[in-house]
Amino acid sequence: MAERILNILIASVGGQGGLTLSRVIAAAAVAEGLSVRTGETLGMAQRFGSVMSFVRIGEDVTSPLFGPGEADVFIGMELVEALRRIHYVRKGGVAVAALTLKPPVSSSLGIAPRPSKEELVEELREAFPSIRFVDAVGEARKLGNYRAANMVLLGYVNGLVGILKDESVEAGISAILRPKAVETSIRAYYRGKELAKE
């Protein structure tokens, strides 16, 4: 990776594994001898609250946070959250979103209209035309663990951008995840890389 700092933003909802994803990326970067800082902003501390995870990787990173228009890589794990945070991607950056819809509590209670996947995909394409979409949950489910959707997304992004070496990602997965989740998570990561090439 180049000497400049790489900014990664992960937009998710609680319970999706966004924080785990940021920690795996950080552990993989450390395995490569890079400097890394992570930070989170959490909405409700419960499941389905809004979660933003910041990851900064480089030779000498001092602060974990960055502002709108500064993300080199954007990973949206849920469509509503992806739309809310897509303005963080810089022009020429890379944006990937999972085709997952977990409507906010206000929609579930009938306070706000419930958006459709199709509407959200269209709005995201308008906001950032080069965004790519992945059925991360569907792919992870085929591997026997729908919770590994975050690793499908990591593989997809790394397949596009080449942020980290595969062996470093494997080391990060092994360091952060529970032992019984490691094998399917590594398989999910490589499945994501395959999808990026298709």
C-alpha positions in Angstrom: 0.0 0.0 0.0 1.2 3.6 -0.7 2.5 5.8 2.1 -0.6 8.0 2.2 -3.3 7.3 4.7 -6.3 5.2 3.4 -9.7 6.2 4.9 -12.3 3.5 5.1 -15.9 4.1 6.3 -18.3 1.2 7.2 -22.0 2.1 7.6 -24.1 -0.5 9.2 -26.8 -1.1 11.9 -26.2 -2.8 15.2 -25.9 -6.5 15.1 -24.7 -6.7 11.5 -21.0 -7.1 12.3 -19.8 -3.6 11.2 -17.6 -3.2 14.3 -16.2 -6.7 13.8 -15.4 -5.9 10.2 -13.5 -2.8 11.2 -11.5 -4.8 13.8 -10.6 -7.5 11.3 -9.3 -4.8 8.9 -7.3 -3.2 11.7 -5.8 -6.5 12.8 -4.9 -7.3 9.2 -3.2 -3.9 8.8 -1.3 -4.5 12.0 -0.2 -7.9 10.7 1.4 -6.0 7.8 3.2 -3.6 10.1 1.0 -0.7 9.2 -0.2 2.0 11.5 -4.0 1.9 12.0 -6.6 3.8 14.0 -10.3 2.9 14.4 -13.2 4.9 15.7 -17.0 4.4 15.9 -20.1 6.5 16.3 -23.0 4.5 17.6 -26.7 5.4 17.5 -28.7 3.3 19.8 -26.4 0.9 21.6 -28.9 -1.9 20.8 -29.4 -3.9 17.7 -30.6 -2.0 14.7 -29.2 1.3 15.8 -27.0 3.3 13.4 -23.3 2.5 13.4 -20.5 4.2 11.6 -17.0 2.7 11.8 -13.9 4.6 10.7 -10.7 2.8 9.8 -7.5 4.7 8.8 -4.5 2.8 7.6 -1.0 4.2 6.7 2.6 4.6 7.8 1.8 7.0 10.7 -1.8 7.5 11.6 -2.6 9.7 14.6 -6.4 10.3 14.4 -9.2 7.8 13.9 -11.8 10.1 12.4 -12.3 11.9 9.1 -15.0 14.0 7.5 -17.5 13.8 4.6 -15.9 13.6 1.2 -12.7 12.0 2.7 -13.4 8.2 2.5 -11.3 6.4 -0.1 -13.4 3.2 0.5 -17.0 3.0 1.6 -18.7 -0.2 2.7 -22.4 0.0 3.3 -23.7 -3.1 5.1 -27.4 -1.9 4.9 -29.1 0.2 2.3 -30.7 2.9 4.4 -27.5 3.5 6.3 -25.5 3.4 3.1 -27.7 6.2 1.7 -27.4 8.2 4.9 -23.6 8.0 4.8 -22.6 7.9 1.1 -21.6 11.6 1.2 -18.5 10.4 3.1 -17.0 9.0 -0.1 -14.5 11.2 -1.9 -14.8 11.7 -5.7 -13.0 8.8 -7.3 -13.4 6.7 -4.2 -14.7 3.1 -4.1 -18.2 2.4 -2.7 -19.8 -1.0 -2.2 -23.2 -1.7 -0.6 -24.8 -4.9 0.5 -28.3 -5.5 -0.8 -29.6 -5.7 2.7 -32.6 -3.7 4.1 -33.2 -3.5 7.8 -35.6 -0.5 8.0 -35.1 2.0 10.9 -37.3 1.7 13.9 -39.4 4.7 12.7 -40.4 2.8 9.6 -41.3 -0.3 11.6 -43.5 1.8 13.8 -45.3 3.3 10.9 -43.9 6.8 11.7 -41.9 7.1 8.4 -42.6 5.5 5.0 -40.9 2.2 4.5 -38.5 2.4 1.5 -38.1 -0.4 -0.9 -34.7 -2.0 -1.9 -35.2 -0.8 -5.5 -35.8 2.8 -4.4 -32.7 2.8 -2.2 -30.5 1.2 -4.9 -31.7 3.9 -7.4 -31.1 6.7 -4.9 -27.6 5.4 -4.1 -26.8 5.2 -7.8 -27.9 8.8 -8.3 -25.7 9.9 -5.3 -22.7 7.9 -6.3 -23.0 6.4 -9.9 -20.0 4.0 -9.6 -21.3 2.3 -6.4 -21.4 -1.6 -6.6 -24.0 -3.8 -5.0 -23.4 -7.3 -3.5 -25.9 -9.8 -2.1 -23.5 -10.4 0.8 -26.0 -12.1 3.1 -27.2 -14.4 0.3 -23.6 -15.4 -0.5 -22.7 -15.9 3.2 -25.9 -18.0 3.7 -24.8 -20.3 0.9 -21.6 -20.9 2.9 -23.6 -21.9 6.0 -23.2 -18.7 8.0 -25.2 -15.6 7.1 -23.3 -13.6 9.8 -20.2 -13.9 7.5 -21.7 -11.3 5.2 -19.2 -8.7 6.5 -16.4 -10.9 5.3 -18.0 -11.3 1.9 -17.9 -7.5 1.7 -14.3 -7.3 2.8 -13.3 -9.8 0.2 -15.2 -7.9 -2.5 -13.6 -4.6 -1.6 -10.1 -6.1 -1.3 -10.7 -7.8 -4.7 -11.4 -4.3 -6.2 -8.8 -2.2 -4.3 -6.1 -4.6 -3.0 -5.8 -2.9 0.4 -4.4 -5.9 2.3 -2.6 -9.2 1.5 -4.8 -12.3 1.8 -2.6 -13.8 4.4 -2.9 -10.7 6.6 -6.7 -10.8 6.3 -6.7 -14.5 7.3 -4.6 -13.5 10.3 -7.0 -10.7 11.2 -10.0 -13.0 10.9 -8.3 -15.6 13.1 -7.3 -13.0 15.7 -10.7 -11.3 16.0 -13.4 -14.0 15.5 -14.4 -16.9 17.6 -12.6 -20.1 16.6 -15.8 -21.8 15.3 -16.5 -18.8 12.9 -13.0 -18.6 11.4 -13.3 -21.2 8.7 -16.6 -20.0 7.2 -15.4 -16.4 7.5 -12.3 -17.0 5.5 -14.3 -18.9 2.9 -16.7 -15.9 2.8 -13.8 -13.5 2.3 -12.5 -15.5 -0.7 -16.1 -15.7 -2.1 -16.2 -11.9 -2.0 -13.0 -11.7 -3.9 -14.4 -14.1 -6.6 -17.5 -11.9 -6.9 -15.3 -8.8 -7.4 -13.7 -10.4 -10.5 -17.1 -11.5 -12.0 
